[in-house]
Amino acid sequence: MEPSILSLIPPVLTLVIALWSKNIMLALFLGIVSCSIYTGGLHFLMLVFDKYIYNGISSNVDMFIYMIVFGAFMVAVKRGGGFAAFSSFGDKHFDTPRKAKLITWLLSGIVINQGFGTIGVGAIMRPITDKQKVSREKLGYILSSTEPVVALVPITIYILVFGGLISSVLPELDGQQVFVESIPYNFFCILSVLVGLLTAAELLPDFGFMKKREKAAKENGELIRPGSSPMETKELDDTESAVKPDFLSFVLPFVVFFIAIIVIRIETGMFSLMTPILVGTIVAIGYPVIRGYFKFSEVPGLIIDGAKSMVSVAVLLALAFGFGKAVADIGFADYIVSVSQNVLTPAILPAAVFLICAVASYATGSLISACFLLGPIALVLVATVGGNIPLVVAALVGGSTFGDVTSPLSDIVIESAMGAGVDTIDLGKAQLLPRVILALITTVLYVIFGAMAG
């Protein structure tokens, strides 16, 4: 479909509906419907499910399988006394709001894994931060603020995806090496992680809605905004351990999970999560069974409870992925690129790339909404004029990450909201102003570095 200004309507409409209705599921569904009407006219109904939602699920089926196993992993850890042990440890050692927020930032940052870093760490830390009267919005913000770590550590899927993109456009270059060289220039991701730390350490003030929510939590114990619709993990939260706390039930599965990631990376050169989470789940179930904390006959029910705990976020992710497919189909990113490529001079190229990707990724909630369309144009242009290729790659990754960790339509924000147990719209609203400020600072830095490179 030819790029058109009309392609701006569905993404903007979806954001407006989300903010007005406070119902992210409704907004995403109506967003898919509006895209389907745009592309299919009177035949839009078949496109909604048979094309967009189906393609969104089928292209991310590994994530949905991962989440089912991950749910079983988390329930097993709790049933084995792992959560109780960590909570007891946390009550003794993380006995102030500042300490609770700092350990949340540290754990989420170390994990460098979307499911564990958001849902997992959130579920583990939520009882501790609740006791310290930390608002759920602040907890969700800290969880999402560490997600950009995956773009800064060259052992994640990012180096494969973006390295492949670079090599496909500029085959004379080593794409993975260029990605590594771009990391120091990824100002938005670096600032996001750093500001997350300073916020957790209470060295930076809160702004706007976040300030209001933190005040309500501290003064009135109002951890969740009255009338909101928080994301819940009911089956996980309601799972009670019938045995005394056992720290090994907590530590062993996580240690095995990370060891498996490292071993597979060394052996194959690939970054895999499926096998490590399966091995970790086997340990999470096997250790408590051996210790007699629950019977082997209870394992099927435990797995079902784990899967059920992921249903709400799985439905939202299915709609989010479907919406991403639909937005790509209507030519949204193509239009953004078409109206901007003629003014992308070498000097302003990094800043322009960052801003365009930031706007597109926020409007669509998708990391790759504009990245893989703008990327080839930007890379060819910067290579032709002899510009700083790593600088442009960094702007490409950072701008795309902005929407991924900020937009209420994003899977990262949805999962962070689930981990924190907070309304997705409230989390998006609370973290918008701090992230916009970071984006403006980042833009200025790219203007400066772009001028130097140009």
Long-range contacts (C-beta under 8 A, 24 or more apart in sequence): 1-39, 1-329, 1-330, 1-331, 2-331, 3-331, 3-334, 3-335, 3-337, 3-338, 4-331, 4-335, 5-335, 6-38, 7-38, 7-330, 7-331, 7-332, 7-334, 7-335, 8-332, 8-335, 9-34, 9-38, 10-34, 10-35, 10-38, 10-326, 10-327, 10-330, 10-332, 11-327, 11-332, 11-363, 11-364, 12-363, 14-323, 14-409, 15-363, 15-407, 15-409, 18-408, 18-409, 18-425, 18-428, 19-408, 19-425, 19-429, 22-228, 22-229, 22-423, 22-425, 23-229, 23-425, 24-316, 24-408, 24-409, 24-414, 24-424, 24-425, 25-315, 25-316, 25-319, 27-409, 28-316, 28-319, 28-320, 28-322, 28-323, 28-409, 29-319, 31-323, 31-326, 31-327, 31-409, 32-319, 32-322, 32-323, 32-326, 35-323, 35-326, 35-327, 35-329, 35-330, 36-326, 38-330, 39-326, 39-329, 39-330, 47-326, 51-325, 52-322, 52-323, 52-325, 52-326, 52-329, 53-318, 53-319, 53-322, 54-322, 55-322, 55-325, 56-318, 56-319, 56-320, 56-321, 56-322, 56-323, 56-324, 56-325, 57-318, 57-321, 57-322, 59-321, 59-325, 60-317, 60-321, 62-274, 63-317, 64-314, 64-317, 64-318, 65-274, 66-115, 66-273, 66-274, 66-277, 67-115, 67-310, 67-313, 67-314, 67-317, 68-303, 68-306, 68-307, 68-310, 69-274, 69-277, 69-278, 69-281, 69-306, 70-115, 70-116, 70-119, 70-120, 70-277, 70-281, 70-306, 70-310, 71-235, 71-236, 71-305, 71-306, 71-307, 71-308, 71-309, 71-310, 72-281, 72-284, 72-285, 72-302, 72-303, 72-305, 72-306, 72-307, 73-253, 73-277, 73-280, 73-281, 73-284, 73-306, 74-119, 74-120, 74-123, 74-236, 74-306, 74-309, 75-235, 75-236, 75-239, 75-302, 75-303, 75-305, 75-306, 75-309, 76-253, 76-281, 76-284, 76-285, 76-288, 76-302, 76-306, 77-249, 77-250, 77-253, 77-284, 78-236, 78-239, 78-241, 79-239, 79-241, 79-242, 79-288, 79-293, 79-294, 79-302, 80-241, 80-243, 80-246, 80-249, 80-284, 80-287, 80-288, 80-291, 80-293, 80-294, 81-241, 81-243, 81-244, 81-245, 81-246, 81-249, 81-250, 81-288, 81-293, 82-245, 82-246, 82-247, 82-248, 82-249, 82-250, 82-251, 82-253, 82-284, 83-123, 83-124, 83-241, 83-250, 84-241, 84-244, 84-245, 85-245, 85-246, 85-247, 85-249, 85-250, 86-124, 86-247, 86-250, 87-127, 87-128, 87-245, 88-245, 89-247, 90-125, 90-127, 90-128, 91-128, 91-131, 94-128, 94-132, 95-132, 96-132, 97-129, 97-132, 97-133, 97-134, 97-202, 97-218, 98-200, 98-201, 98-202, 100-125, 100-128, 100-129, 100-131, 100-132, 100-134, 101-129, 101-134, 101-138, 101-139, 101-142, 101-199, 101-200, 101-201, 101-202, 102-197, 102-200, 102-201, 103-128, 104-129, 104-139, 104-142, 104-143, 104-200, 105-142, 105-145, 105-146, 105-196, 105-197, 105-200, 108-142, 108-143, 108-146, 108-147, 109-146, 109-149, 109-193, 109-196, 112-149, 112-150, 112-153, 112-155, 112-156, 113-150, 113-273, 114-147, 114-150, 114-411, 114-412, 114-415, 115-273, 115-277, 115-415, 116-257, 117-143, 117-146, 117-147, 118-143, 118-144, 118-147, 118-412, 118-415, 118-416, 118-418, 118-419, 119-233, 119-313, 119-415, 119-418, 119-419, 120-419, 121-419, 122-416, 122-418, 122-419, 122-420, 122-421, 123-233, 123-236, 123-237, 123-419, 126-419, 126-420, 126-421, 130-223, 133-217, 133-218, 133-221, 133-223, 134-214, 134-217, 134-223, 135-210, 135-213, 135-214, 135-216, 135-217, 135-222, 135-223, 136-223, 136-224, 136-230, 136-420, 136-421, 136-422, 136-426, 136-427, 137-209, 137-210, 137-213, 137-214, 137-420, 137-422, 137-426, 137-427, 137-430, 137-431, 138-199, 138-206, 138-210, 138-213, 138-214, 138-217, 138-430, 139-419, 139-420, 139-422, 140-413, 140-416, 140-417, 140-419, 140-420, 140-422, 140-427, 140-430, 140-431, 141-196, 141-199, 141-210, 141-416, 141-427, 141-430, 141-431, 141-434, 142-196, 142-199, 142-200, 143-416, 143-419, 143-420, 144-405, 144-406, 144-412, 144-413, 144-416, 144-427, 144-431, 145-192, 145-193, 145-195, 145-196, 145-199, 145-405, 145-431, 146-193, 146-196, 147-401, 147-404, 147-405, 147-412, 147-416, 148-186, 148-188, 148-189, 148-190, 148-192, 148-193, 148-401, 148-405, 149-189, 149-193, 151-183, 151-186, 151-189, 151-397, 151-398, 151-401, 152-183, 152-186, 152-189, 152-190, 152-193, 154-179, 154-180, 154-183, 155-265, 155-271, 156-271, 157-271, 158-397, 159-271, 160-270, 160-271, 162-393, 162-396, 162-397, 165-371, 165-372, 165-375, 165-376, 165-379, 166-379, 166-389, 166-393, 169-375, 169-376, 169-379, 169-380, 170-379, 170-380, 170-383, 170-389, 173-389, 178-389, 178-390, 178-393, 179-393, 181-390, 182-389, 182-390, 182-391, 182-393, 182-394, 182-397, 183-394, 184-394, 185-388, 185-390, 185-391, 185-393, 185-394, 185-395, 185-449, 186-394, 186-397, 186-398, 187-394, 187-398, 187-441, 187-442, 187-445, 187-446, 188-354, 188-398, 188-399, 188-401, 188-402, 188-438, 188-439, 188-442, 189-397, 189-398, 189-401, 191-438, 191-441, 191-442, 192-401, 192-405, 192-435, 192-438, 195-434, 195-438, 199-434, 207-433, 207-434, 207-437, 208-430, 208-433, 209-426, 209-429, 209-430, 209-432, 209-433, 210-430, 210-431, 210-433, 210-434, 213-426, 213-430, 224-421, 224-422, 224-423, 225-423, 225-426, 228-422, 228-423, 228-425, 228-426, 229-423, 230-417, 230-421, 230-422, 230-423, 231-312, 231-313, 231-414, 231-417, 231-418, 231-420, 231-421, 231-422, 231-423, 231-424, 232-312, 232-418, 232-421, 233-309, 233-310, 233-418, 233-421, 234-309, 235-305, 235-306, 235-308, 235-309, 236-305, 236-306, 236-309, 237-421, 239-305, 241-293, 242-293, 242-294, 243-288, 243-291, 243-293, 246-288, 246-291, 246-293, 248-287, 249-284, 249-287, 249-288, 249-293, 252-283, 252-284, 252-287, 253-280, 253-281, 253-283, 253-284, 253-287, 254-280, 256-280, 256-283, 312-418, 313-414, 313-415, 313-418, 316-414, 316-424, 317-411, 317-414, 317-415, 320-365, 320-366, 320-409, 320-410, 320-411, 320-414, 321-411, 323-364, 323-365, 323-366, 323-409, 324-364, 324-365, 324-366, 324-368, 324-369, 327-363, 327-364, 327-366, 327-369, 328-366, 328-369, 332-360, 332-363, 332-364, 332-369, 333-360, 333-364, 333-369, 333-370, 333-373, 333-374, 334-373, 336-360, 336-370, 336-374, 337-370, 337-373, 337-374, 337-377, 341-377, 341-381, 344-377, 344-378, 344-381, 345-454, 346-381, 346-382, 346-385, 346-387, 346-450, 346-453, 346-454, 347-450, 347-451, 347-453, 347-454, 348-447, 348-450, 348-454, 349-378, 349-381, 349-382, 349-387, 349-392, 349-395, 349-450, 349-454, 350-388, 350-391, 350-392, 350-394, 350-395, 350-446, 350-447, 350-449, 350-450, 350-453, 351-395, 351-443, 351-446, 351-447, 351-450, 353-378, 353-392, 353-395, 353-396, 353-399, 354-395, 354-396, 354-398, 354-399, 354-439, 354-442, 354-443, 354-446, 355-399, 355-439, 355-443, 356-399, 357-395, 357-396, 357-398, 357-399, 357-400, 357-402, 357-403, 358-399, 358-400, 358-402, 358-403, 358-439, 359-403, 360-403, 361-399, 361-400, 361-401, 361-402, 361-403, 361-404, 361-407, 361-410, 362-402, 362-403, 362-406, 362-407, 363-403, 363-407, 364-403, 364-407, 364-409, 365-403, 365-404, 365-407, 365-408, 365-409, 365-410, 365-411, 365-413, 366-403, 366-404, 366-410, 367-400, 367-401, 367-403, 367-404, 367-410, 368-400, 369-400, 369-403, 370-399, 370-400, 371-396, 371-397, 371-399, 371-400, 387-453, 387-454, 388-449, 388-450, 388-453, 391-446, 391-449, 391-450, 391-453, 395-446, 398-442, 402-435, 402-439, 405-431, 405-435, 406-431, 406-432, 406-435
